[in-house]
Amino acid sequence: MTSDRDTVAIIGLGLIGGSIARDLVSRGVRVAGYDVHAPTLEQAWDEGIVRERLDPSLSNLDGAKIVILAVPVSAAPSVLETAAKHLSETSLVTDVGSTKRRVIAAAESLSLGERFVGSHPMAGDHRSGWYSARKGLFQGATSYLCPTRSTSQEALALARELWTLLGGRPVVIDADDHDARVAFASHLPHAVSAALALALSRAKIDLETLGPGGRDMLRIAASSPDIWTAILSENSDKVLATLAALRSELQGLEKALSEPDARSLHALLSAAQEWAREKR
Amino acid sequence: MTSDRDTVAIIGLGLIGGSIARDLVSRGVRVAGYDVHAPTLEQAWDEGIVRERLDPSLSNLDGAKIVILAVPVSAAPSVLETAAKHLSETSLVTDVGSTKRRVIAAAESLSLGERFVGSHPMAGDHRSGWYSARKGLFQGATSYLCPTRSTSQEALALARELWTLLGGRPVVIDADDHDARVAFASHLPHAVSAALALALSRAKIDLETLGPGGRDMLRIAASSPDIWTAILSENSDKVLATLAALRSELQGLEKALSEPDARSLHALLSAAQEWAREKR
């Protein structure tokens, strides 16, 4: 980042890792890459995005100034352990996962606390994989940065620089607070979209009969079950708390719908609108 | 529709009525119009969309071959009663409301059953009003047509012709079945979006920190509380049944999230994805 010779290594070239790679290359940064799916790595190499292919042992990671883990949250700790042996010249190790407590604990237990910052850009798509990756995915996106107990000022500054370069809006936040907030802002909406899909499927409603409002509500139910099982499981305590909160709001709507007049219902829908239309 | 001299009268020039007006005019149909909000009617007249202004008593409705009620569902029966006195030359009376049982009962009790067909295009926006109206809103949209017990073949054919002209895909369906289906396809998603907004508001999450998935889930919570209070209230029996169905799916997710292994959760998310990605 600070010099033309610096390399950023990206482990995992899916939607997020691939989009980071495309953005960095377009800004003149040299990218080394790895993906567990060999044809993906070859494709990224053929397109001239990845200029150095890492091997499965990550033994040739040593030259990278920044290492980014862009793998499913469930895989991050073990990949971090593999990478940890080859970080002699690395100033920042970060990830992009949707949960932060576990990866930060893993970094600390591997004595990577000083150089580790957990990242989580609020960007994505219901599609996944290299072919969904694109430039500009992080433009304007809130990008959470979670320090460990011992993250150095240098590493945090480098993480800020990285996400600013990618177009994001860095926000430093404690990992526990992060996991609670994204449970509401991201994991709950995903769980609800899935629950809606299951309810509509059981009622034999076809997707193509839905209007645009209904379609919006079902879009993220089409996301990868592998990725989202890992995220929701890892953050299950916080997600269960948000589901309880939602259940309480749904009960309020059910009660209002059962009343003879519609005043309570109107008040609830008005409060929802007031929140949902601010600064959109 | 069948002759250049034929007029279509549209009562209510909001998002739906206004969009119908724009589409019909672009196809050479003469439009008469009325809106309870006088400046809206003047605007539609000034833009040359409405060529004839109807008065509040609807006494000059008589020349219209087709009359379309595009008013909130709660207002439709009383507007229909006012219009009923002035339909001497009208072959088709229809509406665009999101629920169908009540307006059809109203049409039958006003002895309009032969000439009435309930319509419901699965199109819309969280914005409302004349300024949100636009050409092409109904392109490709499932457009439900609900006959009364005595709808004539001529009236039903004219309704098909109308919605096909507007770009929709007419589907004839019984009113009770319609109300049950749209409770799942449209009303439940709206109620859930509102419940999510209330839960996030209570948790002090700001809308602008959400990623694209979360934003999609909260978009329709910004819809008009007036319009949606009327719709949900009028269809409350069916909506309550869908909320019970959703609650059951959410409980399934909660149970799966509480289990030590993630197999049940993965199976649920996979089933949701399978439904949500078909023919998208």
Interface residues (C-beta under 8 A of the other chain):
Chain A: M122 A123 G124 D125 H126 A141 T142 V171 R181 F184 A185 S186 L188 P189 H190 A191 V192 S193 A194 A195 L196 A197 L198 A199 L200 S201 R202 A203 I205 L207 E208 T209 L210 G211 P212 G213 G214 D216 M217 L218 R219 I220 A221 A222 S223 S224 P225 D226 W228 T229 A230 L232 S233 S236 V239 L240 T242 L243 A245 L246 R247 S248 E249 L250 G252 L253 E254 L257 S258 A262 L265 H266 L268 L269 S270 A271 A272 Q273 E274 W275 A276 R277 E278 K279 R280
Chain B: M122 A123 G124 D125 H126 A141 T142 V171 R181 F184 A185 S186 L188 P189 H190 A191 V192 S193 A194 A195 L196 A197 L198 A199 L200 S201 R202 A203 I205 L207 E208 T209 L210 G211 P212 G213 G214 D216 M217 L218 R219 I220 A221 A222 S223 S224 P225 D226 W228 T229 A230 L232 S233 S236 V239 L240 T242 L243 A245 L246 R247 S248 E249 L250 G252 L253 E254 L257 S258 A262 L265 H266 L268 L269 S270 A271 A272 Q273 E274 W275 A276 R277 E278 K279 R280
